[in-house]
């Protein structure tokens, strides 16, 4: 597959080798293949790895399918894919409630990853998971469309450069905006659940902003500084306001877990364009 990137206006001058290794995180093995096969061009001319690149340069790479390993997934139903944003390198979709982000077994065929694989099949592109949502949660999920961009998106996730804003409807009245800073760990008595664990848990921070008080319930926005399993669900339950419909952390019946990944903000790893993906409709 051929990939062409125009280096953005704020690109620092560096060698092609530095660009591939440090900016684009191309593995050593793949850099070796690119060099020996002479499959890198700068401004449509064969490139040398010590050559300087700068803003406005056009860099073209040819990546072979065998350069990266890939665990194939069975194709699902492309009609279940609601695209919020898509380009050559990434796709952001609105996950429906009630399906998993990715399969846990190779024969599974009804997860979001399966459906995105089916959607991308006509262009012979494979999706790669960047982050996940719980099965009961709906909203924006980011996938890489090639292994080339995957480690860059992974680094952005680790460095908190992906801004995600969630909607939730909780029981009771929350009177003021607040930040919940409580460590989260595993529940030794129920492997499905997480608990507040000040001694052995991992750091977790959730910012809660009130959108509307409804009397019996409150609409809130949540933004995470960390990405622990069930973080929003556990944190809101810990302050006495569990999410409506949560099957694990409250007892009252409701049609669904009222938690939705409404927005995803990021800077595109190659164009440096600021992207905002919104998953409609939201909870309100």
Secondary structure by P-SEA (a helix, b strand, c coil): cbbbbccccccccccaaaaacccccccaaaaaaaaaacccccccccccccccccccbbbbbbbccccccccccccccccccccccccccbbbbbbccccccccccccccccaaaaaaaaaccccbbbbbccccccccccbbbbbccccaaaaaaaaaaaccbbbbbbbbbcccccbbbbbbbbbbbccccccccccccccccbbbbbbbbccccccbbbbbbbbcccccaaaaaaaaaacccccccccccccccccccccccbbbbcccccccbbbbbcccccc
